[in-house]
């Protein structure tokens, strides 16, 4: 009876793992699950049953990792990507066009360096379009242009990649105008883009790929505005995935950890952020935090950029998979910490996780002036 129970449990677990991994759960997460299963069976079941269970799980893991990701035929597929001036969107537009996909690359500045680099590719299937994602008139103009181009075949993919970060800052110090701006670009623009382009996506039973962030799932100190906007996008994407399944439209969420893109800004942006924050913060907050502390925070963008991964290919690989795979995943977590920090957040006691995340990285060597007063 015990043997039957253990074999049945192992079989059920194996089926669950195989199905879940095929749906796209991170393999790193499940490697921890396999370890936990092995440890529990070792202490609760006879050795022979433990061996049978682990053998089944090993077979499941081999079957999953050995499978090949079949791609759809690329001919006749058209994809719109936002935020192609630089970073993920820029790299994705180049790769898709080289693969033979018709790419509409939306850029914030059609006369900028990033747009010119895309045009220099000389690909007939790559069109650079002026598209500020918070400008409704530009969205509508882009929609009319693409609809005329794709006709009855529809638009295969929409990649909502455009986003802004601003700078690491205590939630209390973020001006409300900044919260609105970040929410407009990172969340509401994606909502608008989906609403406008879904009729074209339904024609092709295509794909939506939304680029969120690890900060959408893990509370990151100093990233209240950015994390909140990406969390909103994450929930929106998951709801859309359910609702659009009846139409045959697939929705995928890309949730990267830290990668080095132009989202970190430059020297001019850092100086502008500093002036914007100091002019918007209340007199009480300025007194409690101190001008030296507040002024030091925008400079941490340079440090964050240097610490981030320079190779963007893990994210772009995931974007391509979400767009072109026969079996796209609902969630992708590229990056070294992409699955690990969310795993800790879900499973560690809150007090322990708070200790880990608060000591993970210091954004500035300064401390709020009021802390020294209160400690004295």
JOPECOR-V259289 format. One record per helix or strand of 3 or more residues. SS is the DSSP state (2 for helix, 1 for strand). FROM is the first residue (numbers start at 1). LEN is the number of residues. If there is no record, write none. Layout:
ss:from:len
SS:FROM:LEN
SS:FROM:LEN
//
This chain:
ss:from:len
2:2:22
2:27:18
2:47:20
1:78:4
2:87:13
1:102:6
2:113:7
1:126:5
2:136:18
1:157:4
2:171:3
2:176:29
1:207:5
2:214:3
2:224:24
1:250:5
2:262:3
2:267:14
2:283:7
2:291:7
2:300:8
2:313:12
2:340:8
2:350:9
2:369:7
//
